[in-house]
Amino acid sequence: MNVDGVPYRSIWVNGDGISVDVIDQTRLPHAFEIMNLKTLDDACVAIRDMVVRGAPLIGATAAFGFYLALRHDASDRGMQTAYDLLYATRPTAVNLRWALDRMHQTVRRLEPEERAARAYAEAGAIAALDVETNQGIGRFGLVLIESIAMKKKPGETINILTHCNAGWLATVDWGTATAPIYMAHDAGIPIHVWVDETRPRNQGASLTAWELGHHGVPHSLVVDNAGGHLMQHGLVDLCLVGSDRTTRSGDVCNKIGTYLKALAANDNDVPFYVCLPSTTIDWTISDGRAEIPIEQRDGSEVSQVIGKTSDGQIAAVAIAPDGTPVVNYAFDVTPARLISGLITESGIADANERSLGHAFPKFSARPG
């Protein structure tokens, strides 16, 4: 996608042909900076500290981190250490495990001296697959937006509400929830996006607003709790969100606050769709509320806000009394009954095991 007219992806191989570059998302929206990853430790820090985030991008970064690890130690022990360290960085996003399993299975039977080169190619293939997948999500989501547009008056704006950042910054390119938005905008359909600020970390305000603005998509930033009000007053035609993990039964784990948006959408008859690649489906679990581990992050994400001061400095500002106890749940689970459909690279599926199994028979047939 575009940054000041220049096409970027969120992760790419550096010009040296060895190391990997990523956009440092902790510096956005106030500074656009690139971080270079040379080692396994660099990749672990990037994932853990949310320099990169979003389930698909976490998976791609883990794949490249696995490759970087094998450049320094391609033994069986080195390979297992790399797997374990990368897997421990973020417990919720299933793409992380998927990418590491694919990398491990690809290289484990090779001789140690062959592993790094093969891992490099496989990490590149995982990144390319993510772009292709998101384009598929975008095309199926575009049909949905076109259908809504046909029901409105010609030229009338389609208002879409999204939550957190499921944009190209959360993937390698295009995004999940934003892919249909970008395609509709590029096709000339009048689009306006309500951007939830998405506390904590404000990834809607800092990331979604940033990327939509750079691509020229009309949007407005709103506080998280405004979504229900907007829906009550007919100002939302469609909700599009992403997913960090989806069960085989259609429950969706996503950024904290997604569940509340789904409840409001259900109460106001607003279509609520989740955009996700098949790699985000965890076929081993059925009950999202009981079986998905919910990451609890540092309380400073809640008690502080990072922003730009009037003199241009980027600083963390306390918004709660010193010493206030904080609980910081990073995700919640939206039950399948509240979801209008799951937009995937294979089409739009109902949020249930039968429909997902029909869309992805190869994966659903795997033993749990």
ZAMARGU-4260 file (C-alpha; in steps of 0.2 Angstrom, whole numbers, plus 5000, padded with zeros to 4 digits):
<rodrens>
0) 5000/5000/5000 | 5005/5018/4999 | 5015/5029/5011 | 5016/5047/5003 | 5014/5039/4986
5) 5028/5026/4989 | 5022/5008/4989 | 5027/4998/5005 | 5025/4981/5013 | 5026/4979/5032
10) 5040/4967/5031 | 5053/4964/5017 | 5071/4957/5014 | 5084/4971/5016 | 5095/4976/5002
15) 5109/4966/5009 | 5099/4950/5004 | 5101/4943/5021 | 5093/4953/5035 | 5075/4959/5036
20) 5067/4976/5037 | 5050/4980/5046 | 5041/4996/5049 | 5042/5001/5068 | 5024/5002/5072
25) 5028/5008/5090 | 5034/5025/5082 | 5018/5028/5071 | 5009/5039/5068 | 5021/5052/5073
30) 5037/5045/5065 | 5040/5033/5050 | 5055/5022/5055 | 5062/5006/5049 | 5069/4993/5060
35) 5082/4980/5054 | 5081/4962/5060 | 5098/4953/5059 | 5096/4939/5073 | 5083/4928/5081
40) 5083/4940/5096 | 5079/4955/5085 | 5064/4945/5078 | 5058/4940/5096 | 5059/4958/5102
45) 5050/4965/5087 | 5035/4953/5090 | 5035/4954/5109 | 5037/4973/5110 | 5024/4975/5096
50) 5036/4983/5084 | 5026/4972/5072 | 5009/4966/5077 | 4993/4958/5069 | 4991/4939/5068
55) 4997/4938/5049 | 5012/4949/5051 | 5017/4940/5067 | 5017/4924/5058 | 5028/4931/5043
60) 5040/4939/5056 | 5041/4923/5065 | 5045/4914/5049 | 5059/4926/5045 | 5065/4925/5063
65) 5067/4906/5061 | 5077/4909/5046 | 5088/4922/5054 | 5091/4909/5069 | 5096/4895/5057
70) 5109/4907/5049 | 5118/4906/5066 | 5114/4889/5072 | 5106/4876/5060 | 5108/4861/5072
75) 5093/4852/5078 | 5095/4860/5095 | 5097/4877/5088 | 5081/4875/5077 | 5071/4869/5093
80) 5077/4884/5103 | 5072/4896/5089 | 5055/4888/5088 | 5052/4889/5107 | 5058/4907/5109
85) 5048/4913/5095 | 5032/4904/5100 | 5033/4911/5118 | 5033/4929/5111 | 5014/4931/5109
90) 5002/4917/5115 | 4986/4922/5107 | 4989/4924/5088 | 4987/4906/5080 | 4997/4912/5064
95) 5013/4912/5075 | 5011/4893/5078 | 5006/4890/5060 | 5021/4899/5053 | 5033/4890/5065
100) 5026/4873/5061 | 5027/4876/5043 | 5045/4882/5044 | 5050/4868/5055 | 5042/4854/5044
105) 5050/4862/5029 | 5068/4861/5035 | 5069/4848/5049 | 5074/4833/5037 | 5087/4843/5028
110) 5106/4843/5032 | 5110/4857/5044 | 5120/4866/5030 | 5105/4866/5019 | 5092/4873/5031
115) 5095/4892/5031 | 5094/4894/5013 | 5078/4883/5012 | 5071/4893/5027 | 5074/4909/5018
120) 5064/4903/5003 | 5050/4897/5014 | 5048/4913/5024 | 5047/4922/5008 | 5034/4910/5002
125) 5024/4913/5018 | 5025/4932/5015 | 5019/4930/4997 | 5005/4919/5002 | 4999/4932/5015
130) 4998/4945/5001 | 4988/4933/4990 | 4977/4928/5004 | 4972/4946/5008 | 4969/4950/4990
135) 4956/4936/4990 | 4948/4942/5006 | 4947/4959/4998 | 4938/4953/4982 | 4925/4943/4992
140) 4923/4958/5004 | 4921/4970/4989 | 4906/4960/4983 | 4898/4962/5000 | 4901/4981/4999
145) 4895/4982/4981 | 4879/4973/4987 | 4876/4986/5001 | 4880/5000/4989 | 4866/4994/4977
150) 4853/4995/4990 | 4857/5013/4994 | 4854/5028/4983 | 4867/5030/4969 | 4882/5039/4975
155) 4877/5038/4993 | 4892/5034/5005 | 4894/5017/5013 | 4899/5020/5031 | 4910/5006/5038
160) 4915/5004/5056 | 4931/4995/5061 | 4940/4991/5077 | 4959/4991/5081 | 4970/4989/5066
165) 4967/4975/5054 | 4975/4984/5040 | 4990/4982/5029 | 5001/4986/5044 | 4994/4970/5053
170) 4998/4959/5038 | 5011/4959/5024 | 5000/4970/5013 | 4982/4975/5010 | 4976/4970/5027
175) 4961/4959/5031 | 4947/4970/5036 | 4954/4984/5026 | 4957/4975/5010 | 4938/4976/5005
180) 4939/4994/5010 | 4954/4998/4999 | 4947/4989/4984 | 4930/4998/4986 | 4939/5015/4987
185) 4950/5011/4972 | 4935/5005/4962 | 4926/5022/4965 | 4913/5017/4978 | 4910/5031/4990
190) 4917/5024/5007 | 4919/5032/5024 | 4927/5023/5038 | 4923/5025/5057 | 4939/5022/5065
195) 4938/5016/5083 | 4953/5023/5093 | 4954/5006/5101 | 4961/5007/5119 | 4973/5002/5125
200) 4988/5006/5114 | 4976/5016/5102 | 4980/5006/5087 | 4965/5012/5078 | 4970/5030/5081
205) 4988/5028/5078 | 4988/5015/5064 | 4972/5013/5055 | 4969/5031/5054 | 4987/5033/5048
210) 4986/5021/5034 | 4969/5026/5028 | 4975/5044/5027 | 4990/5039/5017 | 4980/5030/5005
215) 4967/5043/5003 | 4952/5034/5011 | 4939/5046/5020 | 4938/5042/5038 | 4934/5049/5055
220) 4941/5044/5072 | 4929/5041/5086 | 4931/5035/5104 | 4928/5016/5106 | 4911/5019/5115
225) 4904/5029/5101 | 4900/5013/5090 | 4884/5009/5098 | 4878/5027/5097 | 4882/5028/5078
230) 4873/5011/5075 | 4858/5017/5084 | 4857/5032/5073 | 4859/5023/5056 | 4876/5029/5053
235) 4884/5012/5051 | 4880/5001/5036 | 4893/4988/5040 | 4906/4982/5053 | 4922/4974/5047
240) 4935/4968/5060 | 4949/4956/5060 | 4954/4940/5070 | 4969/4934/5080 | 4961/4917/5082
245) 4945/4909/5075 | 4939/4892/5082 | 4932/4879/5070 | 4915/4883/5077 | 4916/4901/5071
250) 4920/4910/5088 | 4932/4925/5085 | 4946/4931/5097 | 4951/4949/5092 | 4957/4965/5100
255) 4948/4969/5117 | 4931/4978/5113 | 4927/4968/5098 | 4913/4958/5107 | 4905/4975/5113
260) 4904/4980/5094 | 4896/4964/5089 | 4883/4966/5103 | 4879/4983/5097 | 4878/4978/5079
265) 4867/4963/5083 | 4855/4975/5093 | 4854/4987/5079 | 4853/4975/5064 | 4870/4980/5057
270) 4879/4967/5048 | 4895/4962/5057 | 4908/4952/5047 | 4925/4946/5052 | 4939/4946/5039
275) 4952/4932/5041 | 4964/4921/5032 | 4962/4902/5034 | 4979/4902/5044 | 4970/4911/5058
280) 4958/4897/5060 | 4962/4885/5075 | 4955/4869/5070 | 4960/4861/5086 | 4948/4870/5097
285) 4929/4874/5097 | 4924/4884/5112 | 4933/4901/5110 | 4929/4907/5127 | 4935/4892/5136
290) 4950/4887/5126 | 4958/4902/5119 | 4972/4909/5130 | 4969/4928/5133 | 4985/4938/5134
295) 4987/4950/5148 | 4999/4964/5144 | 5008/4977/5155 | 4997/4988/5164 | 5006/5004/5158
300) 4997/5002/5142 | 4981/5006/5151 | 4988/5019/5164 | 4998/5028/5151 | 4995/5036/5134
305) 5009/5039/5122 | 5008/5054/5110 | 5016/5069/5103 | 5018/5084/5114 | 5015/5102/5108
310) 5034/5104/5106 | 5035/5089/5095 | 5042/5076/5107 | 5035/5059/5108 | 5031/5055/5127
315) 5021/5043/5138 | 5009/5053/5149 | 5001/5045/5165 | 4982/5046/5165 | 4979/5037/5181
320) 4984/5040/5199 | 5001/5033/5203 | 5000/5015/5209 | 4983/5012/5203 | 4981/4993/5200
325) 4978/4989/5182 | 4972/4973/5173 | 4975/4973/5154 | 4966/4960/5145 | 4972/4962/5127
330) 4958/4951/5118 | 4940/4946/5120 | 4930/4932/5111 | 4915/4936/5100 | 4903/4921/5100
335) 4898/4914/5083 | 4880/4918/5085 | 4884/4937/5084 | 4894/4936/5068 | 4885/4938/5051
340) 4899/4929/5041 | 4917/4926/5040 | 4926/4933/5025 | 4940/4922/5020 | 4951/4920/5004
345) 4939/4905/4999 | 4923/4915/5001 | 4911/4921/5014 | 4907/4907/5026 | 4894/4906/5040
350) 4902/4906/5057 | 4900/4888/5061 | 4910/4872/5059 | 4900/4865/5044 | 4902/4880/5034
355) 4921/4882/5038 | 4924/4864/5035 | 4916/4866/5018 | 4926/4881/5013 | 4943/4872/5019
360) 4940/4853/5019 | 4959/4850/5018 | 4962/4859/5035 | 4946/4853/5044 | 4949/4835/5040
365) 4965/4836/5051 | 4964/4826/5067 | 4962/4838/5082
</rodrens>
